[in-house]
Amino acid sequence: MTAWIRMLICFGMAIMLISLILLDQLPLLLHPRFHIWTYISIILFIILGWIQAIHLREKELHPVGFWGYLFVLLPLVTYLFIPPKALDASMANQKGTLVTKTSQQQKKQPIPSIETNKPSELGDPNDPNVQNLIAMLKQKEPIKLTESNFANYLSAMEMFAEKVKGKQVHLKGMAYQQDEHMILGRFVLSCCTADASMIGFVIENKNNLPIHNNRWYEVTGRLSTIKVFDFPSPLLLIEKATPTQAPKDPYVYFNY
């Protein structure tokens, strides 16, 4: 009897992973560079399920208790009752935001819920790749942040805010309201949604453009700077904001 349960669990896990791929939901959970392991897992689950099917009538060698099966069934039950969805502004509030400036920090008021990074924590400013990237950004007008370059461009601009001051920036991002400031950014994944953090700009909206929490916008603005930890950090002065739909893959990734 338990061999039937193990067989169904193995085939069920394989079907779940296949459905994540076919429904294009896998990017909502996992960094693309790890997708290959999902494909390998599908093959392994099918093989294990087939092995269990072959031994259905044989005596069980390793009995497994109720709690053991329940633990293995948790991913299947979770998938059935809680379908995958993209992270939103409510999750940004729980996970914290990897930005380096806020309107309150200009007034020297600390915000404990915001994680702040000194330039040295964002990467090595002396890295030749970073130096080449910032040199390229200085030549761009406007600087267009896309899904493929968002994380790397933003990291470089954090380290060399003065060198890109005054540059026009165009990006698509999710607005996240926290206290008196608005952040426009994207969730960045290192491995999966469990380690996701929101990165982006704190924006200054002097023109009072309609920008609402948890909505997506295509924004054009110009970079200014403020002081954080005695280091200059970029601040985005909004010139234009157009509501838009969330992209198919709402996350961004560092290109190593």
ZAMARGU-4260 file (C-alpha; in steps of 0.2 Angstrom, whole numbers, plus 5000, padded with zeros to 4 digits):
<rodrens>
0) 5000/5000/5000 | 5014/5012/5005 | 5023/5009/4988 | 5007/5016/4979 | 5008/5031/4990
5) 5027/5034/4986 | 5023/5031/4968 | 5009/5044/4967 | 5020/5056/4977 | 5034/5055/4964
10) 5023/5056/4949 | 5013/5070/4958 | 5029/5080/4961 | 5034/5078/4943 | 5017/5083/4936
15) 5018/5099/4948 | 5035/5104/4941 | 5030/5101/4923 | 5014/5112/4926 | 5025/5126/4933
20) 5035/5125/4917 | 5020/5124/4905 | 5010/5138/4914 | 5026/5148/4914 | 5025/5150/4933
25) 5043/5144/4936 | 5051/5161/4934 | 5039/5167/4948 | 5048/5156/4960 | 5066/5152/4954
30) 5081/5161/4947 | 5082/5156/4928 | 5100/5149/4931 | 5093/5136/4942 | 5079/5130/4930
35) 5090/5116/4924 | 5089/5108/4941 | 5070/5108/4939 | 5071/5099/4923 | 5083/5086/4931
40) 5071/5084/4946 | 5057/5080/4934 | 5067/5066/4927 | 5072/5059/4944 | 5055/5060/4950
45) 5048/5050/4935 | 5062/5037/4937 | 5059/5035/4956 | 5040/5034/4953 | 5043/5020/4940
50) 5054/5011/4952 | 5040/5011/4965 | 5028/5005/4952 | 5040/4990/4948 | 5040/4985/4966
55) 5022/4987/4971 | 5019/4969/4976 | 5036/4967/4985 | 5037/4968/5004 | 5041/4985/5011
60) 5060/4986/5017 | 5059/5004/5024 | 5043/5008/5032 | 5038/5027/5033 | 5027/5034/5046
65) 5012/5046/5043 | 5022/5061/5047 | 5035/5057/5034 | 5023/5056/5020 | 5014/5072/5026
70) 5030/5081/5025 | 5034/5076/5007 | 5016/5080/5002 | 5017/5098/5009 | 5024/5105/4992
75) 5010/5097/4982 | 4996/5103/4994 | 5004/5121/4995 | 5004/5121/4976 | 4986/5116/4974
80) 4979/5128/4987 | 4991/5143/4985 | 4995/5146/4967 | 5011/5155/4963 | 5010/5173/4961
85) 5023/5188/4959 | 5029/5197/4974 | 5020/5214/4977 | 5022/5229/4988 | 5016/5220/5003
90) 5031/5208/5002 | 5043/5223/5000 | 5036/5229/5017 | 5041/5212/5025 | 5057/5209/5016
95) 5064/5226/5017 | 5071/5237/5003 | 5089/5238/4997 | 5089/5256/4993 | 5101/5269/5000
100) 5091/5285/5002 | 5074/5292/5008 | 5066/5309/5009 | 5067/5307/5028 | 5086/5304/5028
105) 5088/5321/5020 | 5082/5327/5036 | 5094/5316/5046 | 5079/5305/5052 | 5084/5287/5053
110) 5072/5274/5045 | 5075/5257/5054 | 5064/5247/5042 | 5075/5252/5027 | 5091/5242/5024
115) 5105/5254/5018 | 5120/5250/5009 | 5137/5260/5008 | 5145/5259/4991 | 5158/5246/4997
120) 5143/5234/5001 | 5136/5235/4984 | 5152/5229/4975 | 5170/5234/4972 | 5171/5251/4965
125) 5189/5247/4959 | 5183/5232/4949 | 5187/5235/4930 | 5170/5228/4925 | 5162/5241/4937
130) 5173/5255/4930 | 5169/5250/4912 | 5151/5250/4916 | 5150/5267/4924 | 5160/5274/4909
135) 5147/5267/4897 | 5133/5274/4908 | 5141/5291/4907 | 5140/5291/4888 | 5121/5285/4888
140) 5107/5298/4887 | 5095/5292/4893 | 5100/5278/4903 | 5087/5264/4900 | 5085/5251/4914
145) 5078/5235/4907 | 5075/5218/4914 | 5093/5212/4908 | 5103/5226/4915 | 5092/5234/4930
150) 5102/5226/4944 | 5119/5229/4937 | 5116/5247/4931 | 5108/5252/4948 | 5122/5245/4958
155) 5135/5255/4948 | 5125/5271/4949 | 5124/5268/4968 | 5143/5267/4969 | 5146/5282/4957
160) 5131/5293/4960 | 5141/5309/4957 | 5146/5303/4940 | 5129/5300/4934 | 5121/5315/4942
165) 5110/5325/4930 | 5108/5310/4918 | 5090/5306/4912 | 5084/5288/4917 | 5070/5278/4910
170) 5064/5262/4919 | 5049/5252/4922 | 5046/5247/4940 | 5033/5245/4954 | 5029/5259/4966
175) 5030/5255/4984 | 5024/5268/4997 | 5032/5267/5014 | 5029/5281/5026 | 5032/5298/5018
180) 5042/5291/5004 | 5039/5282/4987 | 5051/5269/4980 | 5051/5264/4962 | 5060/5247/4959
185) 5060/5229/4956 | 5063/5213/4966 | 5080/5205/4963 | 5082/5187/4965 | 5099/5178/4969
190) 5091/5160/4970 | 5072/5160/4973 | 5058/5171/4980 | 5064/5167/4998 | 5079/5178/4996
195) 5071/5192/4986 | 5074/5210/4990 | 5067/5226/4982 | 5080/5237/4974 | 5077/5254/4966
200) 5076/5273/4968 | 5067/5283/4981 | 5058/5296/4969 | 5055/5314/4971 | 5038/5319/4963
205) 5037/5338/4964 | 5025/5338/4949 | 5013/5328/4959 | 5010/5315/4946 | 4998/5301/4950
210) 5009/5287/4957 | 5000/5274/4968 | 5007/5260/4979 | 5008/5243/4971 | 5006/5249/4954
215) 5018/5248/4939 | 5024/5263/4930 | 5036/5267/4915 | 5045/5282/4922 | 5057/5295/4915
220) 5067/5306/4927 | 5083/5314/4931 | 5096/5309/4943 | 5101/5320/4958 | 5111/5316/4974
225) 5109/5316/4992 | 5121/5311/5006 | 5119/5295/5015 | 5133/5289/5027 | 5143/5303/5020
230) 5142/5296/5003 | 5132/5303/4988 | 5118/5292/4983 | 5106/5295/4968 | 5089/5302/4970
235) 5077/5301/4955 | 5067/5317/4951 | 5052/5311/4941 | 5048/5320/4925 | 5035/5308/4917
240) 5026/5293/4924 | 5014/5282/4914 | 5004/5267/4921 | 5008/5250/4914 | 5006/5232/4916
245) 5018/5221/4926 | 5030/5212/4915 | 5029/5193/4912 | 5044/5191/4923 | 5043/5204/4936
250) 5060/5200/4944 | 5077/5206/4939 | 5094/5197/4941 | 5112/5202/4943 | 5123/5197/4928
255) 5139/5190/4934
</rodrens>
